[in-house]
Amino acid sequence: MRTFITSITDKKKQQFIGGVVLLVILLIGCRLLVGGNPPEEVRTAEYYVERWGGNIESHERILSSSDCAFLKEEFDWGWNVTEINEPGSSAHKWGLSYMMSSSDRADVLNCGWWE
């Protein structure tokens, strides 16, 4: 019985680690595509909501902020949401939306997270 429980736990750990690694690879890929520069187009709160979902007021608050610490907190919150939700779920997409909007805004402000 103990071996069975251990094997289930090990599989869950492997799936979790695999998900984290995939997310990190995707984020690095996004950063390489963007090149660490601000987006060329001005992205609105509506852009993020239409593309990934989320709350428009939250995106407006993120996009109007000039506080790098606040933007990092929003990014981290989005990261945590993606960690606890199934990839492809609406909650997971919401987390990605907050990560993207806060990251894009931080790039505009030259917050320097990725250095």
Contacts in CASP RR format, 6 or more apart in sequence:
PFRMAT RR
TARGET T0000
AUTHOR 0000-0000-0000
METHOD contacts of the structure
MODEL  1
MRTFITSITDKKKQQFIGGVVLLVILLIGCRLLVGGNPPEEVRTAEYYVE
RWGGNIESHERILSSSDCAFLKEEFDWGWNVTEINEPGSSAHKWGLSYMM
SSSDRADVLNCGWWE
19 87 0 8 1.000
20 83 0 8 1.000
22 87 0 8 1.000
23 82 0 8 1.000
23 83 0 8 1.000
27 99 0 8 1.000
30 100 0 8 1.000
31 114 0 8 1.000
34 107 0 8 1.000
36 107 0 8 1.000
36 114 0 8 1.000
37 107 0 8 1.000
38 104 0 8 1.000
38 107 0 8 1.000
38 108 0 8 1.000
39 104 0 8 1.000
39 107 0 8 1.000
43 63 0 8 1.000
43 101 0 8 1.000
43 104 0 8 1.000
44 63 0 8 1.000
45 56 0 8 1.000
45 57 0 8 1.000
45 59 0 8 1.000
45 60 0 8 1.000
45 63 0 8 1.000
45 101 0 8 1.000
46 56 0 8 1.000
48 54 0 8 1.000
48 59 0 8 1.000
48 97 0 8 1.000
48 100 0 8 1.000
48 101 0 8 1.000
49 55 0 8 1.000
49 56 0 8 1.000
49 59 0 8 1.000
49 97 0 8 1.000
51 97 0 8 1.000
52 93 0 8 1.000
52 94 0 8 1.000
52 95 0 8 1.000
52 96 0 8 1.000
52 97 0 8 1.000
52 100 0 8 1.000
53 90 0 8 1.000
53 93 0 8 1.000
53 94 0 8 1.000
53 97 0 8 1.000
54 93 0 8 1.000
54 94 0 8 1.000
54 95 0 8 1.000
54 97 0 8 1.000
54 98 0 8 1.000
55 94 0 8 1.000
58 74 0 8 1.000
58 98 0 8 1.000
59 97 0 8 1.000
59 98 0 8 1.000
59 101 0 8 1.000
62 71 0 8 1.000
62 74 0 8 1.000
62 98 0 8 1.000
62 101 0 8 1.000
62 102 0 8 1.000
62 105 0 8 1.000
63 101 0 8 1.000
63 105 0 8 1.000
65 71 0 8 1.000
65 105 0 8 1.000
66 109 0 8 1.000
68 106 0 8 1.000
68 109 0 8 1.000
68 111 0 8 1.000
68 112 0 8 1.000
68 113 0 8 1.000
71 102 0 8 1.000
71 103 0 8 1.000
71 105 0 8 1.000
71 106 0 8 1.000
71 109 0 8 1.000
71 111 0 8 1.000
72 102 0 8 1.000
72 106 0 8 1.000
72 111 0 8 1.000
72 113 0 8 1.000
74 98 0 8 1.000
74 101 0 8 1.000
74 102 0 8 1.000
75 98 0 8 1.000
75 99 0 8 1.000
75 102 0 8 1.000
75 103 0 8 1.000
75 106 0 8 1.000
75 113 0 8 1.000
77 95 0 8 1.000
77 98 0 8 1.000
78 94 0 8 1.000
78 95 0 8 1.000
78 96 0 8 1.000
78 98 0 8 1.000
78 99 0 8 1.000
78 102 0 8 1.000
79 95 0 8 1.000
79 99 0 8 1.000
81 91 0 8 1.000
81 92 0 8 1.000
81 94 0 8 1.000
81 95 0 8 1.000
81 98 0 8 1.000
82 92 0 8 1.000
82 95 0 8 1.000
82 96 0 8 1.000
82 99 0 8 1.000
85 91 0 8 1.000
85 92 0 8 1.000
85 95 0 8 1.000
86 92 0 8 1.000
103 113 0 8 1.000
106 112 0 8 1.000
106 113 0 8 1.000
END
